[in-house]
Amino acid sequence: MSARARRILIIGNSDGIGAAATTALIARGDTVVGVSRNPSPLGSDGPRHEVMDVTDAAYPALLERLVREDGPFDACLYCVGIGSELELSDLSGEARVFEVNLTAMVRTLEILMPR
């Protein structure tokens, strides 16, 4: 007996864990829609892919559109993350780390959870 194909939204699927998850989920028959700041390495043969940084002001509207056009989604994988060794003498880049790793994830949930 095969499992029902799922519709999965992957945020940050152009490299690393997100790209590996995309490939694995497609191989098992799931439908994947991806969003990342870089083009998909799978190109036009891959799943639907939108290029946008999660900190872009238009990101919530993109999510709303994807839910309308490709949803509802069975799951969302948030595979976005940036960071470097914390340097207490210079915290100038830490606000962006929080914006990408936490704030944008909360914005993602804000759009997807009600559905």
Backbone as CSV, one residue per row, in Angstrom:
resi,resn,N_x,N_y,N_z,CA_x,CA_y,CA_z,C_x,C_y,C_z
1,MET,0.839,-1.160,0.000,0.000,0.000,0.000,0.897,1.240,0.000
2,SER,0.622,2.198,-0.881,1.443,3.401,-0.940,0.791,4.523,-0.150
3,ALA,1.615,5.380,0.403,1.122,6.520,1.157,0.561,7.553,0.187
4,ARG,-0.396,8.301,0.663,-0.994,9.369,-0.134,0.060,10.447,-0.396
5,ALA,0.126,10.909,-1.632,1.050,11.994,-1.969,0.647,13.246,-1.203
6,ARG,1.632,13.932,-0.688,1.385,15.148,0.084,1.827,16.364,-0.704
7,ARG,1.284,17.505,-0.330,1.677,18.795,-0.886,2.517,19.482,0.179
8,ILE,3.794,19.718,-0.148,4.736,20.246,0.826,5.292,21.585,0.343
9,LEU,5.260,22.578,1.200,5.889,23.863,0.941,7.228,23.867,1.665
10,ILE,8.306,24.123,0.918,9.632,24.167,1.524,10.208,25.566,1.340
11,ILE,10.456,26.203,2.456,11.063,27.524,2.445,12.564,27.322,2.630
12,GLY,13.334,27.787,1.668,14.786,27.598,1.709,15.196,26.280,1.094
13,ASN,14.761,26.036,-0.136,15.024,24.732,-0.749,16.034,24.766,-1.893
14,SER,16.837,25.822,-1.981,17.790,25.875,-3.096,19.136,25.244,-2.780
15,ASP,19.397,24.943,-1.508,20.644,24.260,-1.163,20.506,23.590,0.204
16,GLY,21.531,22.887,0.598,21.577,22.278,1.920,20.432,21.320,2.217
17,ILE,19.955,21.385,3.442,18.885,20.492,3.909,17.620,20.675,3.080
18,GLY,17.292,21.918,2.741,16.090,22.172,1.942,16.135,21.525,0.569
19,ALA,17.291,21.586,-0.088,17.438,20.953,-1.404,17.363,19.436,-1.285
20,ALA,17.996,18.888,-0.254,17.948,17.440,-0.045,16.527,16.977,0.261
21,ALA,15.814,17.730,1.080,14.422,17.383,1.398,13.557,17.457,0.143
22,THR,13.767,18.480,-0.675,13.007,18.608,-1.925,13.198,17.379,-2.796
23,THR,14.433,16.991,-3.000,14.746,15.830,-3.842,14.128,14.557,-3.272
24,ALA,14.245,14.355,-1.973,13.712,13.142,-1.338,12.188,13.098,-1.404
25,LEU,11.537,14.219,-1.169,10.069,14.238,-1.192,9.527,14.034,-2.603
26,ILE,10.172,14.622,-3.582,9.754,14.402,-4.969,9.930,12.932,-5.338
27,ALA,11.039,12.340,-4.913,11.304,10.927,-5.221,10.242,10.009,-4.644
28,ARG,9.646,10.382,-3.516,8.611,9.534,-2.924,7.217,9.856,-3.456
29,GLY,7.137,10.830,-4.380,5.872,11.114,-5.040,5.113,12.313,-4.515
30,ASP,5.705,13.052,-3.595,5.038,14.238,-3.062,5.183,15.412,-4.016
31,THR,4.267,16.350,-3.931,4.333,17.595,-4.690,5.002,18.631,-3.811
32,VAL,6.026,19.264,-4.340,6.782,20.256,-3.580,6.687,21.605,-4.270
33,VAL,6.473,22.633,-3.461,6.558,24.013,-3.910,7.647,24.646,-3.059
34,GLY,8.585,25.332,-3.705,9.716,25.890,-2.979,9.821,27.396,-3.090
35,VAL,10.389,27.980,-2.043,10.704,29.405,-2.016,12.104,29.541,-1.443
36,SER,12.954,30.271,-2.130,14.279,30.560,-1.589,14.832,31.795,-2.280
37,ARG,15.905,32.317,-1.736,16.461,33.538,-2.317,17.300,33.269,-3.558
38,ASN,17.569,32.007,-3.846,18.330,31.623,-5.036,17.488,30.696,-5.911
39,PRO,17.763,30.664,-7.197,17.048,29.742,-8.074,17.257,28.287,-7.648
40,SER,16.300,27.457,-7.964,16.389,26.034,-7.644,17.460,25.364,-8.485
41,PRO,18.299,24.522,-7.870,19.291,23.791,-8.667,18.642,22.754,-9.577
42,LEU,17.367,22.436,-9.342,16.659,21.465,-10.175,16.149,22.090,-11.466
43,GLY,16.209,23.409,-11.553,15.829,24.110,-12.777,14.377,23.893,-13.161
44,SER,14.120,24.020,-14.443,12.741,23.909,-14.936,12.185,22.499,-14.825
45,ASP,13.040,21.510,-14.621,12.573,20.132,-14.438,12.131,19.855,-13.002
46,GLY,12.411,20.785,-12.122,12.076,20.605,-10.709,10.676,21.095,-10.395
47,PRO,10.390,21.203,-9.111,9.064,21.639,-8.682,8.879,23.141,-8.897
48,ARG,7.663,23.601,-8.690,7.424,25.046,-8.734,8.351,25.691,-7.716
49,HIS,8.990,26.765,-8.144,9.970,27.424,-7.283,9.869,28.928,-7.462
50,GLU,9.755,29.633,-6.373,9.716,31.095,-6.380,10.988,31.619,-5.731
51,VAL,11.580,32.622,-6.345,12.800,33.221,-5.802,12.423,34.481,-5.027
52,MET,12.671,34.432,-3.716,12.425,35.597,-2.866,13.108,35.374,-1.527
53,ASP,13.687,36.432,-1.000,14.279,36.413,0.336,13.139,36.499,1.355
54,VAL,13.231,35.742,2.424,12.164,35.733,3.431,12.036,37.063,4.163
55,THR,13.028,37.945,4.036,12.939,39.254,4.679,12.352,40.317,3.755
56,ASP,12.065,39.952,2.515,11.475,40.887,1.561,10.062,41.253,2.032
57,ALA,9.712,42.507,1.897,8.377,42.971,2.317,7.257,42.250,1.564
58,ALA,7.543,41.737,0.372,6.534,41.050,-0.436,6.390,39.572,-0.075
59,TYR,7.211,39.058,0.830,7.185,37.635,1.184,5.816,37.163,1.697
60,PRO,5.164,37.871,2.623,3.844,37.398,3.059,2.828,37.304,1.917
61,ALA,2.856,38.264,1.007,1.930,38.220,-0.135,2.241,37.030,-1.032
62,LEU,3.515,36.707,-1.200,3.879,35.521,-1.985,3.310,34.265,-1.337
63,LEU,3.462,34.140,-0.024,2.910,32.967,0.667,1.396,32.874,0.480
64,GLU,0.711,33.992,0.619,-0.752,34.008,0.420,-1.102,33.507,-0.977
65,ARG,-0.357,33.967,-1.978,-0.611,33.542,-3.365,-0.350,32.051,-3.542
66,LEU,0.738,31.552,-2.960,1.046,30.125,-3.085,-0.032,29.271,-2.427
67,VAL,-0.541,29.710,-1.299,-1.625,28.971,-0.638,-2.859,28.939,-1.537
68,ARG,-3.183,30.083,-2.152,-4.335,30.136,-3.062,-4.136,29.260,-4.283
69,GLU,-2.947,29.334,-4.887,-2.704,28.663,-6.161,-2.303,27.197,-6.019
70,ASP,-1.570,26.835,-4.975,-1.014,25.483,-4.857,-1.432,24.753,-3.588
71,GLY,-2.064,25.441,-2.673,-2.453,24.821,-1.403,-3.766,24.087,-1.541
72,PRO,-4.251,23.575,-0.454,-3.638,23.666,0.865,-2.430,22.734,0.966
73,PHE,-1.490,23.108,1.819,-0.290,22.307,2.022,-0.467,21.390,3.226
74,ASP,0.037,20.188,3.100,0.002,19.243,4.212,1.077,19.553,5.239
75,ALA,2.154,20.173,4.787,3.259,20.509,5.694,4.084,21.630,5.082
76,CYS,4.807,22.315,5.959,5.772,23.320,5.535,7.076,23.037,6.261
77,LEU,8.157,22.973,5.497,9.491,22.827,6.075,10.196,24.167,5.944
78,TYR,10.566,24.747,7.063,11.279,26.027,7.056,12.756,25.709,7.202
79,CYS,13.462,25.707,6.098,14.874,25.295,6.065,15.804,26.482,5.874
80,VAL,15.378,27.636,6.281,16.165,28.850,6.141,16.975,29.054,7.413
81,GLY,18.207,29.448,7.250,19.010,29.763,8.422,20.328,30.390,8.028
82,ILE,20.699,31.425,8.759,21.995,32.052,8.557,22.646,32.220,9.920
83,GLY,23.919,32.456,9.911,24.611,32.718,11.163,26.103,32.563,11.009
84,SER,26.781,33.016,12.017,28.230,32.880,12.087,28.601,32.914,13.560
85,GLU,29.843,32.739,13.832,30.289,32.772,15.218,29.951,34.131,15.828
86,LEU,29.350,34.103,16.983,28.941,35.327,17.659,30.168,36.092,18.142
87,GLU,30.235,37.335,17.737,31.328,38.213,18.150,30.711,39.332,18.983
88,LEU,30.856,39.250,20.301,30.207,40.201,21.197,30.666,41.638,21.002
89,SER,31.846,41.837,20.465,32.323,43.206,20.237,31.694,43.851,19.003
90,ASP,31.001,43.051,18.163,30.342,43.588,16.976,29.064,42.787,16.712
91,LEU,27.956,43.313,17.176,26.660,42.636,17.007,25.863,43.206,15.835
92,SER,26.510,43.943,14.954,25.808,44.631,13.873,25.046,43.694,12.937
93,GLY,25.491,42.469,12.779,24.805,41.545,11.874,23.762,40.673,12.540
94,GLU,23.655,40.747,13.850,22.752,39.837,14.565,21.276,40.120,14.332
95,ALA,20.916,41.360,14.061,19.511,41.666,13.782,19.040,40.912,12.542
96,ARG,19.882,40.835,11.528,19.520,40.090,10.304,19.384,38.602,10.605
97,VAL,20.228,38.063,11.449,20.128,36.649,11.828,18.758,36.380,12.459
98,PHE,18.326,37.234,13.366,17.017,37.052,13.986,15.892,37.238,12.981
99,GLU,16.042,38.213,12.080,15.014,38.455,11.065,14.829,37.232,10.173
100,VAL,15.923,36.621,9.726,15.856,35.454,8.835,15.445,34.202,9.592
101,ASN,16.111,33.927,10.706,15.934,32.655,11.395,14.678,32.581,12.245
102,LEU,14.219,33.689,12.770,13.072,33.651,13.688,11.882,34.465,13.194
103,THR,12.078,35.741,12.944,10.948,36.600,12.588,10.261,36.139,11.307
104,ALA,11.022,35.822,10.281,10.406,35.365,9.025,9.720,34.018,9.198
105,MET,10.248,33.169,10.086,9.581,31.888,10.365,8.226,32.135,11.027
106,VAL,8.163,33.089,11.933,6.891,33.421,12.577,5.919,34.004,11.556
107,ARG,6.414,34.850,10.652,5.543,35.374,9.584,5.008,34.251,8.706
108,THR,5.838,33.258,8.451,5.408,32.103,7.667,4.271,31.375,8.382
109,LEU,4.460,31.117,9.654,3.420,30.442,10.443,2.140,31.263,10.506
110,GLU,2.278,32.559,10.619,1.116,33.453,10.690,0.225,33.290,9.463
111,ILE,0.848,33.096,8.300,0.081,32.920,7.056,-0.454,31.490,6.939
112,LEU,0.359,30.508,7.263,0.000,29.108,6.995,-0.865,28.462,8.078
113,MET,-0.681,28.798,9.317,-1.387,28.108,10.399,-2.907,28.203,10.322
114,PRO,-3.473,29.353,9.992,-4.941,29.403,9.921,-5.546,28.444,8.911
115,ARG,-4.724,27.995,7.946,-5.227,27.080,6.935,-5.089,25.658,7.394
